Amino acid sequence: MDAKELRAKDEAALTKELQDLLKAQFSLRLQRATQQLQNTSQIRKVRRDIARTRTVLAQKAAAR
């Protein structure tokens, strides 16, 4: 997910996106723990998407 795409969304959509990413991260961590995760780079991508989403949310909150 690109930062430009995230900035175009409203806060409710960003919160929903963040919840989805956190669930995906949890799922990936479980898959890694049970040796079922094939592509370990997905964890890094999801972590960075979470950080991007939280950053945009913080920027929107500071702009208010």
CYANA upper distance limits for C-alpha pairs under 8 A (distance plus 0.5 A):
  1 MET  CA      5 GLU  CA      7.43
  1 MET  CA      6 LEU  CA      7.92
  1 MET  CA     49 ASP  CA      6.92
  2 ASP  CA      6 LEU  CA      7.05
  3 ALA  CA      7 ARG  CA      6.67
  3 ALA  CA     52 ARG  CA      7.14
  3 ALA  CA     53 THR  CA      8.39
  3 ALA  CA     56 VAL  CA      8.11
  4 LYS  CA      8 ALA  CA      6.94
  5 GLU  CA      9 LYS  CA      7.45
  6 LEU  CA     14 LEU  CA      7.57
  6 LEU  CA     53 THR  CA      7.30
  6 LEU  CA     56 VAL  CA      7.41
  7 ARG  CA     56 VAL  CA      6.90
  9 LYS  CA     13 ALA  CA      6.52
  9 LYS  CA     14 LEU  CA      6.91
 10 ASP  CA     14 LEU  CA      6.80
 11 GLU  CA     15 THR  CA      6.58
 11 GLU  CA     57 LEU  CA      7.22
 11 GLU  CA     60 LYS  CA      8.14
 12 ALA  CA     16 LYS  CA      6.77
 13 ALA  CA     17 GLU  CA      6.59
 14 LEU  CA     18 LEU  CA      6.57
 14 LEU  CA     53 THR  CA      7.16
 14 LEU  CA     57 LEU  CA      7.44
 15 THR  CA     19 GLN  CA      6.77
 15 THR  CA     57 LEU  CA      8.44
 16 LYS  CA     20 ASP  CA      6.78
 17 GLU  CA     21 LEU  CA      6.68
 17 GLU  CA     53 THR  CA      8.18
 18 LEU  CA     22 LEU  CA      6.65
 18 LEU  CA     50 ILE  CA      6.73
 18 LEU  CA     53 THR  CA      6.85
 18 LEU  CA     54 ARG  CA      7.94
 19 GLN  CA     23 LYS  CA      6.77
 20 ASP  CA     24 ALA  CA      6.69
 21 LEU  CA     25 GLN  CA      6.58
 21 LEU  CA     46 VAL  CA      6.99
 21 LEU  CA     49 ASP  CA      7.97
 21 LEU  CA     50 ILE  CA      6.76
 22 LEU  CA     26 PHE  CA      6.73
 22 LEU  CA     50 ILE  CA      7.75
 23 LYS  CA     27 SER  CA      6.71
 24 ALA  CA     28 LEU  CA      6.66
 24 ALA  CA     46 VAL  CA      7.94
 25 GLN  CA     29 ARG  CA      6.65
 25 GLN  CA     43 ILE  CA      7.07
 25 GLN  CA     46 VAL  CA      6.79
 25 GLN  CA     47 ARG  CA      7.71
 26 PHE  CA     30 LEU  CA      6.78
 27 SER  CA     31 GLN  CA      6.73
 28 LEU  CA     32 ARG  CA      6.63
 28 LEU  CA     37 LEU  CA      7.53
 28 LEU  CA     42 GLN  CA      8.26
 28 LEU  CA     43 ILE  CA      6.95
 29 ARG  CA     33 ALA  CA      6.68
 29 ARG  CA     43 ILE  CA      8.12
 30 LEU  CA     34 THR  CA      6.75
 31 GLN  CA     35 GLN  CA      6.60
 31 GLN  CA     36 GLN  CA      5.40
 31 GLN  CA     37 LEU  CA      5.49
 32 ARG  CA     36 GLN  CA      6.44
 32 ARG  CA     37 LEU  CA      5.46
 32 ARG  CA     40 THR  CA      8.23
 40 THR  CA     44 ARG  CA      8.16
 41 SER  CA     45 LYS  CA      6.99
 42 GLN  CA     46 VAL  CA      6.65
 43 ILE  CA     47 ARG  CA      6.64
 44 ARG  CA     48 ARG  CA      6.75
 45 LYS  CA     49 ASP  CA      6.68
 46 VAL  CA     50 ILE  CA      6.65
 47 ARG  CA     51 ALA  CA      6.86
 48 ARG  CA     52 ARG  CA      6.65
 49 ASP  CA     53 THR  CA      6.61
 50 ILE  CA     54 ARG  CA      6.66
 51 ALA  CA     55 THR  CA      6.57
 52 ARG  CA     56 VAL  CA      6.76
 53 THR  CA     57 LEU  CA      6.68
 54 ARG  CA     58 ALA  CA      6.63
 55 THR  CA     59 GLN  CA      6.68
 56 VAL  CA     60 LYS  CA      6.66
 57 LEU  CA     61 ALA  CA      6.68
 58 ALA  CA     62 ALA  CA      6.62
 59 GLN  CA     63 ALA  CA      6.65
 60 LYS  CA     64 ARG  CA      7.14
